[in-house]
Amino acid sequence: MTKGIAGAGRSVLAAVLVALLGSSALAQEVGKASAVNPNATANLRTITIGSSITHKERIQTTSAGSVQLLFVDKTSMTIGPNSDLTIDEYVYDPNAGSGKLAATLGKGALRFVGGQISHNGDAEIKTASATVGIRGGVALIGTNHVYAGYGTSTVTSGGSTVSLGAGEYTALQGGQPPSPPGPPPPNFVLNQIRLFQSGSGQSGGVARGTASPANVQRAENRATGTPGGSVAGSLTPAPPPPPPPPPVASTLNQTIQTSTQQAAVNQIAQESIGARPSITLAGFVGALMHTLTNSSTYYSGGSTGTAIGTATVALDATSGRVQANFNGGVAHGPNTAYLPTTFNYQFGSTDPTLDSQSGYGDYNNFAAGAQMDKTGKPLSTINGLPITDQTGAMVTVTRDQARQYADGGSTTNFCECDYTRWGLWASQSTQGPYLDTALGFWVAGRPTTAGEVPLSGQATYAGHVIANIDNAGSNYVATGNFSNTVNFGTRTGQVAVTGLDNTNYAGQVQLMQDPRNFAGSLAGDAGARQMALTGSFFRGANSPVGEMGGAVAISGAGYLGGGIFAAKMK
């Protein structure tokens, strides 16, 4: 069941770009070079920004070269230094929204951001070691590795095939079977992102032209998320990890663990749910971010992407204050040039030297507004840089309010959580020529410890998903039912989301190295939609892992969604 809300704006950049490509394409053209750093060649010709890329094209880069290709179906490939890529086959029918893409990576590294073709599972990359099939999402591919950032990938080598979900990695070696799926090596993703960035003095082939140096730097800051950064194409950051846990002993046996769980349950049971405790909750945020620019040196259309991150909500009963900090990243696709890369929003403050900008009625009712310093400047930042003219707030939504919010006729079973709380948040601010609007949801619970997560047994959790949706420029809120059956012995969870905007999703999540946290990818049964999910266990009234919550990022053909889920053990 859905209900319309005030939209965060309508993105026309993608439509214009596809129209330009479609109207100017030659018979054999399959895409264009959207960013280039010397030296890169296509069939021995030098590539410049805007160059046509054709069927059977072979693209080679030197140690100083990189190139980003934007295909007609909105697939994006960024080819790293010292790489050799051949486009073996590309067929696309824009009317049917279907086609096939096949390429061979002879050496080097490739970042693949899926367009319409990959949403139907018809994108394939061959390397010297393996064949990689990609369905939706993002993949980092090299001759000795494959990493799935979003969506799913199948990797076949040595007569064996493994399937990768969001955040999973496999190693490849000389025709041997792929290694079992697992987390990537330390700093792998960071090093890969650096590999695809421009070097010193490079700008992705974009001429400064009439753009001022300040605006050029501003655009580069936007893409890299760091002051003074430069870029070759847009980045696609993985969802930020959950907050780091406190150190815990990893050698607890099940007997000690059970005793610890019971002691924690007894202590929590003494607390009154309806009271006003002083406590800090940890969790997640999921939203859509829309960016407009009023600069005459840039295209005036907007960009929309999913904003996923972590949440910390501090409740101070003595002062009646609330402080919420939402930190995370914004996912970039081929047509999201104006979006920032990172955000750090603060609502309210527990600092007695600042205006409160918040109110704490009880554990079910609290809210906070955009926080300012003593001079009236926002404490929030975007890409680590100051913002101006910020308005916004975060507020709790109770189960009864949620039913009314969903038009009263919703079949969604909103979580009857004991301690976990969730709600709505929004922010609008300016930064130079950019107007950034974020609208979505937050969820936060009482943290447990890694030692309290069971080592065996099974439990089923039930609750809801709620998300802000952009469907071909139409903005609204959608809700659906959520269930997760967790097998603590195998460290997996079988997740189903039903009735979310007339779509059902299903898939598996994996418990991470820190077993309090889990992540995975779900496949939808409509519109080739995919849902990337990351979450954590929270305390409940009867178990230290009695509840859970997390963030969801949804993608599909002309479709984006960002939101949260909350659920309680049955």
RABELMO-V188856 format. One record per residue. N is the residue number from 1. SS is DSSP state (hx for helix, st for strand, lp for the rest). D_LAST is the distance of its C-alpha to the last C-alpha in Angstrom with 1 decimal. Layout:
n:N ss:SS d_last:D_LAST
n:N ss:SS d_last:D_LAST
//
This chain:
n:1 ss:lp d_last:23.5
n:2 ss:st d_last:25.9
n:3 ss:st d_last:28.3
n:4 ss:st d_last:31.5
n:5 ss:lp d_last:32.1
n:6 ss:lp d_last:35.2
n:7 ss:lp d_last:35.7
n:8 ss:lp d_last:36.2
n:9 ss:lp d_last:39.3
n:10 ss:lp d_last:40.4
n:11 ss:lp d_last:41.2
n:12 ss:lp d_last:44.4
n:13 ss:hx d_last:45.3
n:14 ss:hx d_last:43.6
n:15 ss:hx d_last:45.4
n:16 ss:hx d_last:48.7
n:17 ss:hx d_last:48.5
n:18 ss:hx d_last:47.6
n:19 ss:hx d_last:50.5
n:20 ss:hx d_last:52.9
n:21 ss:hx d_last:52.0
n:22 ss:hx d_last:52.2
n:23 ss:hx d_last:55.6
n:24 ss:hx d_last:57.3
n:25 ss:lp d_last:56.1
n:26 ss:lp d_last:58.7
n:27 ss:lp d_last:58.4
n:28 ss:lp d_last:57.2
n:29 ss:st d_last:55.3
n:30 ss:st d_last:51.6
n:31 ss:st d_last:50.9
n:32 ss:st d_last:52.4
n:33 ss:st d_last:52.4
n:34 ss:st d_last:50.6
n:35 ss:st d_last:51.2
n:36 ss:st d_last:53.8
n:37 ss:st d_last:55.1
n:38 ss:lp d_last:58.3
n:39 ss:lp d_last:58.8
n:40 ss:st d_last:57.2
n:41 ss:st d_last:59.0
n:42 ss:st d_last:58.3
n:43 ss:lp d_last:60.7
n:44 ss:lp d_last:63.0
n:45 ss:st d_last:63.1
n:46 ss:st d_last:61.8
n:47 ss:lp d_last:58.7
n:48 ss:lp d_last:58.7
n:49 ss:lp d_last:56.0
n:50 ss:lp d_last:55.9
n:51 ss:lp d_last:57.4
n:52 ss:st d_last:56.6
n:53 ss:st d_last:54.6
n:54 ss:st d_last:55.6
n:55 ss:lp d_last:54.7
n:56 ss:lp d_last:55.5
n:57 ss:lp d_last:55.8
n:58 ss:st d_last:55.8
n:59 ss:st d_last:54.8
n:60 ss:st d_last:55.8
n:61 ss:st d_last:55.4
n:62 ss:lp d_last:57.2
n:63 ss:lp d_last:56.0
n:64 ss:lp d_last:56.4
n:65 ss:lp d_last:55.0
n:66 ss:st d_last:51.8
n:67 ss:st d_last:51.1
n:68 ss:st d_last:48.3
n:69 ss:st d_last:48.5
n:70 ss:st d_last:47.0
n:71 ss:st d_last:46.9
n:72 ss:lp d_last:47.3
n:73 ss:lp d_last:43.7
n:74 ss:lp d_last:42.7
n:75 ss:lp d_last:41.9
n:76 ss:st d_last:43.0
n:77 ss:st d_last:44.3
n:78 ss:st d_last:45.5
n:79 ss:st d_last:47.9
n:80 ss:lp d_last:48.5
n:81 ss:lp d_last:51.8
n:82 ss:lp d_last:53.6
n:83 ss:lp d_last:51.8
n:84 ss:st d_last:53.0
n:85 ss:st d_last:51.1
n:86 ss:st d_last:52.3
n:87 ss:st d_last:50.9
n:88 ss:st d_last:51.3
n:89 ss:st d_last:50.0
n:90 ss:st d_last:48.8
n:91 ss:st d_last:48.5
n:92 ss:st d_last:46.8
n:93 ss:st d_last:46.9
n:94 ss:lp d_last:45.9
n:95 ss:lp d_last:45.9
n:96 ss:lp d_last:43.4
n:97 ss:lp d_last:41.5
n:98 ss:st d_last:41.8
n:99 ss:st d_last:43.9
n:100 ss:st d_last:44.1
n:101 ss:st d_last:44.7
n:102 ss:st d_last:45.9
n:103 ss:st d_last:47.4
n:104 ss:st d_last:48.6
n:105 ss:st d_last:48.3
n:106 ss:st d_last:51.2
n:107 ss:st d_last:50.7
n:108 ss:lp d_last:49.0
n:109 ss:st d_last:45.7
n:110 ss:st d_last:44.0
n:111 ss:st d_last:41.3
n:112 ss:st d_last:39.9
n:113 ss:st d_last:38.2
n:114 ss:lp d_last:37.3
n:115 ss:lp d_last:38.8
n:116 ss:hx d_last:38.7
n:117 ss:hx d_last:39.8
n:118 ss:hx d_last:37.1
n:119 ss:hx d_last:34.4
n:120 ss:lp d_last:35.6
n:121 ss:lp d_last:35.6
n:122 ss:lp d_last:39.4
n:123 ss:st d_last:40.2
n:124 ss:st d_last:41.5
n:125 ss:st d_last:43.1
n:126 ss:st d_last:45.2
n:127 ss:st d_last:46.3
n:128 ss:lp d_last:48.6
n:129 ss:lp d_last:45.6
n:130 ss:lp d_last:43.0
n:131 ss:st d_last:42.0
n:132 ss:st d_last:39.1
n:133 ss:st d_last:37.4
n:134 ss:st d_last:35.6
n:135 ss:st d_last:33.2
n:136 ss:st d_last:32.8
n:137 ss:st d_last:32.4
n:138 ss:st d_last:34.5
n:139 ss:st d_last:35.9
n:140 ss:st d_last:38.3
n:141 ss:st d_last:40.6
n:142 ss:st d_last:43.4
n:143 ss:lp d_last:45.5
n:144 ss:lp d_last:43.4
n:145 ss:st d_last:39.9
n:146 ss:st d_last:37.3
n:147 ss:st d_last:34.5
n:148 ss:st d_last:32.0
n:149 ss:st d_last:31.4
n:150 ss:st d_last:29.6
n:151 ss:st d_last:29.1
n:152 ss:st d_last:29.6
n:153 ss:st d_last:32.7
n:154 ss:st d_last:34.0
n:155 ss:st d_last:36.6
n:156 ss:st d_last:39.1
n:157 ss:st d_last:41.6
n:158 ss:lp d_last:43.4
n:159 ss:lp d_last:42.1
n:160 ss:st d_last:38.4
n:161 ss:st d_last:35.8
n:162 ss:st d_last:32.7
n:163 ss:st d_last:30.3
n:164 ss:st d_last:29.5
n:165 ss:lp d_last:26.6
n:166 ss:lp d_last:26.8
n:167 ss:lp d_last:28.1
n:168 ss:st d_last:29.2
n:169 ss:st d_last:32.7
n:170 ss:st d_last:34.9
n:171 ss:st d_last:38.4
n:172 ss:lp d_last:41.4
n:173 ss:lp d_last:44.6
n:174 ss:lp d_last:47.6
n:175 ss:lp d_last:46.2
n:176 ss:lp d_last:43.8
n:177 ss:lp d_last:40.1
n:178 ss:lp d_last:37.8
n:179 ss:lp d_last:35.9
n:180 ss:lp d_last:32.2
n:181 ss:lp d_last:30.1
n:182 ss:st d_last:29.2
n:183 ss:lp d_last:29.8
n:184 ss:lp d_last:33.3
n:185 ss:lp d_last:35.9
n:186 ss:lp d_last:36.3
n:187 ss:lp d_last:37.9
n:188 ss:hx d_last:38.0
n:189 ss:hx d_last:36.7
n:190 ss:hx d_last:38.8
n:191 ss:hx d_last:41.9
n:192 ss:hx d_last:41.4
n:193 ss:hx d_last:41.2
n:194 ss:hx d_last:44.4
n:195 ss:hx d_last:46.0
n:196 ss:hx d_last:45.6
n:197 ss:lp d_last:46.9
n:198 ss:lp d_last:50.6
n:199 ss:lp d_last:53.0
n:200 ss:lp d_last:55.2
n:201 ss:lp d_last:57.3
n:202 ss:lp d_last:55.5
n:203 ss:lp d_last:54.0
n:204 ss:lp d_last:52.6
n:205 ss:lp d_last:55.9
n:206 ss:lp d_last:55.6
n:207 ss:lp d_last:59.0
n:208 ss:lp d_last:59.0
n:209 ss:lp d_last:61.5
n:210 ss:lp d_last:61.4
n:211 ss:lp d_last:58.1
n:212 ss:lp d_last:58.8
n:213 ss:hx d_last:58.0
n:214 ss:hx d_last:55.5
n:215 ss:hx d_last:53.6
n:216 ss:hx d_last:53.7
n:217 ss:hx d_last:52.3
n:218 ss:hx d_last:49.7
n:219 ss:hx d_last:48.5
n:220 ss:hx d_last:48.5
n:221 ss:hx d_last:46.4
n:222 ss:hx d_last:44.0
n:223 ss:hx d_last:43.5
n:224 ss:hx d_last:43.5
n:225 ss:lp d_last:41.7
n:226 ss:lp d_last:44.5
n:227 ss:lp d_last:47.7
n:228 ss:lp d_last:50.6
n:229 ss:lp d_last:48.6
n:230 ss:lp d_last:49.8
n:231 ss:lp d_last:48.1
n:232 ss:lp d_last:48.7
n:233 ss:lp d_last:46.1
n:234 ss:lp d_last:42.7
n:235 ss:lp d_last:40.0
n:236 ss:lp d_last:36.4
n:237 ss:lp d_last:34.5
n:238 ss:lp d_last:31.2
n:239 ss:lp d_last:28.2
n:240 ss:lp d_last:28.7
n:241 ss:lp d_last:26.7
n:242 ss:lp d_last:24.2
n:243 ss:lp d_last:25.9
n:244 ss:lp d_last:27.5
n:245 ss:lp d_last:25.8
n:246 ss:lp d_last:27.8
n:247 ss:lp d_last:29.4
n:248 ss:lp d_last:27.5
n:249 ss:lp d_last:28.7
n:250 ss:lp d_last:27.7
n:251 ss:lp d_last:28.8
n:252 ss:lp d_last:26.3
n:253 ss:lp d_last:25.5
n:254 ss:hx d_last:22.2
n:255 ss:hx d_last:23.6
n:256 ss:hx d_last:24.5
n:257 ss:hx d_last:21.2
n:258 ss:hx d_last:19.2
n:259 ss:hx d_last:21.7
n:260 ss:hx d_last:21.4
n:261 ss:hx d_last:17.6
n:262 ss:hx d_last:18.1
n:263 ss:hx d_last:21.0
n:264 ss:hx d_last:19.2
n:265 ss:hx d_last:16.3
n:266 ss:hx d_last:19.2
n:267 ss:hx d_last:21.1
n:268 ss:hx d_last:18.5
n:269 ss:hx d_last:17.7
n:270 ss:lp d_last:21.3
n:271 ss:lp d_last:21.1
n:272 ss:lp d_last:21.1
n:273 ss:lp d_last:18.8
n:274 ss:lp d_last:21.5
n:275 ss:lp d_last:24.3
n:276 ss:lp d_last:26.0
n:277 ss:lp d_last:25.4
n:278 ss:lp d_last:27.5
n:279 ss:st d_last:25.2
n:280 ss:st d_last:25.1
n:281 ss:st d_last:22.1
n:282 ss:st d_last:22.0
n:283 ss:st d_last:20.7
n:284 ss:st d_last:22.1
n:285 ss:st d_last:24.2
n:286 ss:st d_last:24.8
n:287 ss:st d_last:27.8
n:288 ss:st d_last:30.9
n:289 ss:st d_last:34.2
n:290 ss:st d_last:37.5
n:291 ss:st d_last:40.9
n:292 ss:st d_last:44.3
n:293 ss:st d_last:47.7
n:294 ss:lp d_last:50.9
n:295 ss:lp d_last:53.2
n:296 ss:lp d_last:56.1
n:297 ss:lp d_last:56.0
n:298 ss:lp d_last:52.6
n:299 ss:lp d_last:51.3
n:300 ss:lp d_last:49.9
n:301 ss:lp d_last:46.9
n:302 ss:lp d_last:43.3
n:303 ss:st d_last:40.6
n:304 ss:st d_last:36.9
n:305 ss:st d_last:34.2
n:306 ss:st d_last:30.6
n:307 ss:st d_last:30.2
n:308 ss:st d_last:27.4
n:309 ss:st d_last:27.1
n:310 ss:st d_last:25.6
n:311 ss:st d_last:25.2
n:312 ss:st d_last:26.1
n:313 ss:st d_last:25.9
n:314 ss:st d_last:27.8
n:315 ss:st d_last:27.7
n:316 ss:st d_last:30.7
n:317 ss:lp d_last:30.6
n:318 ss:lp d_last:34.3
n:319 ss:lp d_last:35.7
n:320 ss:lp d_last:33.1
n:321 ss:st d_last:33.1
n:322 ss:st d_last:30.6
n:323 ss:st d_last:31.2
n:324 ss:st d_last:29.3
n:325 ss:st d_last:30.4
n:326 ss:st d_last:29.4
n:327 ss:st d_last:30.9
n:328 ss:st d_last:30.8
n:329 ss:st d_last:32.7
n:330 ss:st d_last:33.7
n:331 ss:lp d_last:33.6
n:332 ss:lp d_last:37.2
n:333 ss:lp d_last:38.4
n:334 ss:lp d_last:42.0
n:335 ss:lp d_last:42.5
n:336 ss:lp d_last:40.9
n:337 ss:lp d_last:43.9
n:338 ss:lp d_last:43.6
n:339 ss:lp d_last:40.1
n:340 ss:lp d_last:39.8
n:341 ss:lp d_last:38.1
n:342 ss:st d_last:36.3
n:343 ss:st d_last:35.3
n:344 ss:st d_last:34.9
n:345 ss:st d_last:34.1
n:346 ss:st d_last:34.2
n:347 ss:st d_last:33.2
n:348 ss:lp d_last:34.4
n:349 ss:lp d_last:35.6
n:350 ss:lp d_last:35.2
n:351 ss:lp d_last:38.9
n:352 ss:lp d_last:41.0
n:353 ss:lp d_last:44.0
n:354 ss:lp d_last:42.5
n:355 ss:lp d_last:41.7
n:356 ss:lp d_last:38.1
n:357 ss:lp d_last:37.3
n:358 ss:st d_last:34.0
n:359 ss:st d_last:32.5
n:360 ss:st d_last:29.7
n:361 ss:st d_last:29.0
n:362 ss:st d_last:25.8
n:363 ss:lp d_last:22.4
n:364 ss:lp d_last:21.5
n:365 ss:st d_last:25.0
n:366 ss:st d_last:27.0
n:367 ss:st d_last:29.2
n:368 ss:st d_last:31.9
n:369 ss:st d_last:34.9
n:370 ss:st d_last:36.7
n:371 ss:lp d_last:38.3
n:372 ss:st d_last:42.0
n:373 ss:lp d_last:44.2
n:374 ss:lp d_last:47.2
n:375 ss:lp d_last:49.4
n:376 ss:lp d_last:46.9
n:377 ss:lp d_last:45.9
n:378 ss:st d_last:42.2
n:379 ss:lp d_last:40.5
n:380 ss:lp d_last:38.4
n:381 ss:st d_last:39.9
n:382 ss:st d_last:39.7
n:383 ss:lp d_last:40.8
n:384 ss:lp d_last:41.5
n:385 ss:st d_last:44.3
n:386 ss:st d_last:44.8
n:387 ss:lp d_last:43.9
n:388 ss:st d_last:45.6
n:389 ss:st d_last:45.0
n:390 ss:st d_last:41.2
n:391 ss:st d_last:39.2
n:392 ss:st d_last:35.5
n:393 ss:st d_last:32.5
n:394 ss:st d_last:28.8
n:395 ss:st d_last:26.9
n:396 ss:st d_last:23.4
n:397 ss:lp d_last:21.8
n:398 ss:lp d_last:19.6
n:399 ss:hx d_last:17.1
n:400 ss:hx d_last:19.9
n:401 ss:hx d_last:22.5
n:402 ss:hx d_last:20.6
n:403 ss:hx d_last:20.6
n:404 ss:hx d_last:24.3
n:405 ss:hx d_last:24.8
n:406 ss:lp d_last:23.6
n:407 ss:lp d_last:26.3
n:408 ss:lp d_last:24.3
n:409 ss:lp d_last:23.9
n:410 ss:lp d_last:21.1
n:411 ss:lp d_last:18.3
n:412 ss:lp d_last:16.2
n:413 ss:lp d_last:12.8
n:414 ss:lp d_last:13.4
n:415 ss:lp d_last:10.8
n:416 ss:lp d_last:10.4
n:417 ss:lp d_last:10.8
n:418 ss:lp d_last:12.2
n:419 ss:lp d_last:14.8
n:420 ss:lp d_last:14.8
n:421 ss:st d_last:17.5
n:422 ss:st d_last:19.0
n:423 ss:st d_last:22.2
n:424 ss:st d_last:25.4
n:425 ss:st d_last:28.4
n:426 ss:st d_last:31.8
n:427 ss:st d_last:35.1
n:428 ss:st d_last:38.5
n:429 ss:st d_last:41.4
n:430 ss:st d_last:44.6
n:431 ss:st d_last:46.0
n:432 ss:lp d_last:49.5
n:433 ss:lp d_last:49.7
n:434 ss:st d_last:45.9
n:435 ss:st d_last:43.6
n:436 ss:st d_last:39.9
n:437 ss:st d_last:37.2
n:438 ss:st d_last:33.5
n:439 ss:st d_last:30.8
n:440 ss:st d_last:27.0
n:441 ss:st d_last:23.8
n:442 ss:st d_last:22.5
n:443 ss:st d_last:19.2
n:444 ss:st d_last:19.2
n:445 ss:st d_last:17.1
n:446 ss:lp d_last:18.1
n:447 ss:st d_last:19.1
n:448 ss:lp d_last:18.2
n:449 ss:lp d_last:20.7
n:450 ss:hx d_last:21.2
n:451 ss:hx d_last:21.7
n:452 ss:hx d_last:18.3
n:453 ss:lp d_last:16.5
n:454 ss:lp d_last:15.9
n:455 ss:lp d_last:18.7
n:456 ss:lp d_last:17.0
n:457 ss:lp d_last:13.9
n:458 ss:st d_last:11.0
n:459 ss:st d_last:7.5
n:460 ss:st d_last:5.8
n:461 ss:st d_last:5.6
n:462 ss:st d_last:6.7
n:463 ss:st d_last:9.7
n:464 ss:st d_last:13.4
n:465 ss:st d_last:16.7
n:466 ss:st d_last:19.9
n:467 ss:st d_last:23.3
n:468 ss:st d_last:27.0
n:469 ss:st d_last:28.8
n:470 ss:st d_last:32.4
n:471 ss:st d_last:33.4
n:472 ss:lp d_last:37.1
n:473 ss:lp d_last:37.8
n:474 ss:st d_last:35.8
n:475 ss:st d_last:33.2
n:476 ss:st d_last:30.1
n:477 ss:st d_last:26.5
n:478 ss:st d_last:23.8
n:479 ss:st d_last:20.1
n:480 ss:st d_last:17.6
n:481 ss:st d_last:14.0
n:482 ss:st d_last:12.3
n:483 ss:st d_last:9.9
n:484 ss:st d_last:10.3
n:485 ss:st d_last:9.9
n:486 ss:st d_last:11.6
n:487 ss:st d_last:14.1
n:488 ss:lp d_last:15.3
n:489 ss:lp d_last:18.4
n:490 ss:lp d_last:19.7
n:491 ss:lp d_last:18.5
n:492 ss:st d_last:17.4
n:493 ss:st d_last:14.6
n:494 ss:st d_last:14.8
n:495 ss:st d_last:14.4
n:496 ss:st d_last:15.0
n:497 ss:st d_last:16.2
n:498 ss:st d_last:17.5
n:499 ss:st d_last:20.1
n:500 ss:st d_last:21.2
n:501 ss:lp d_last:24.9
n:502 ss:lp d_last:25.1
n:503 ss:st d_last:23.9
n:504 ss:st d_last:21.1
n:505 ss:st d_last:20.4
n:506 ss:st d_last:19.2
n:507 ss:st d_last:19.8
n:508 ss:st d_last:19.0
n:509 ss:st d_last:18.6
n:510 ss:st d_last:20.1
n:511 ss:st d_last:19.4
n:512 ss:lp d_last:22.6
n:513 ss:lp d_last:25.1
n:514 ss:lp d_last:23.3
n:515 ss:lp d_last:19.9
n:516 ss:lp d_last:18.2
n:517 ss:st d_last:19.3
n:518 ss:st d_last:18.9
n:519 ss:st d_last:20.8
n:520 ss:st d_last:21.6
n:521 ss:st d_last:23.0
n:522 ss:st d_last:21.8
n:523 ss:st d_last:24.4
n:524 ss:st d_last:24.6
n:525 ss:lp d_last:26.1
n:526 ss:lp d_last:28.7
n:527 ss:lp d_last:31.5
n:528 ss:lp d_last:30.9
n:529 ss:lp d_last:28.2
n:530 ss:st d_last:26.4
n:531 ss:st d_last:23.6
n:532 ss:st d_last:23.8
n:533 ss:st d_last:20.6
n:534 ss:st d_last:20.5
n:535 ss:st d_last:17.8
n:536 ss:st d_last:16.7
n:537 ss:st d_last:14.0
n:538 ss:st d_last:14.1
n:539 ss:lp d_last:13.7
n:540 ss:lp d_last:11.1
n:541 ss:lp d_last:12.2
n:542 ss:lp d_last:10.8
n:543 ss:lp d_last:11.2
n:544 ss:lp d_last:13.8
n:545 ss:lp d_last:11.6
n:546 ss:lp d_last:8.6
n:547 ss:st d_last:9.5
n:548 ss:st d_last:11.8
n:549 ss:st d_last:14.6
n:550 ss:st d_last:17.8
n:551 ss:st d_last:20.8
n:552 ss:st d_last:21.7
n:553 ss:st d_last:25.3
n:554 ss:st d_last:26.2
n:555 ss:st d_last:29.6
n:556 ss:st d_last:31.5
n:557 ss:lp d_last:35.0
n:558 ss:lp d_last:36.0
n:559 ss:st d_last:32.4
n:560 ss:st d_last:30.6
n:561 ss:st d_last:27.4
n:562 ss:st d_last:26.0
n:563 ss:st d_last:22.8
n:564 ss:st d_last:19.4
n:565 ss:st d_last:15.7
n:566 ss:st d_last:12.9
n:567 ss:st d_last:9.1
n:568 ss:st d_last:6.3
n:569 ss:st d_last:3.8
n:570 ss:lp d_last:0.0
//
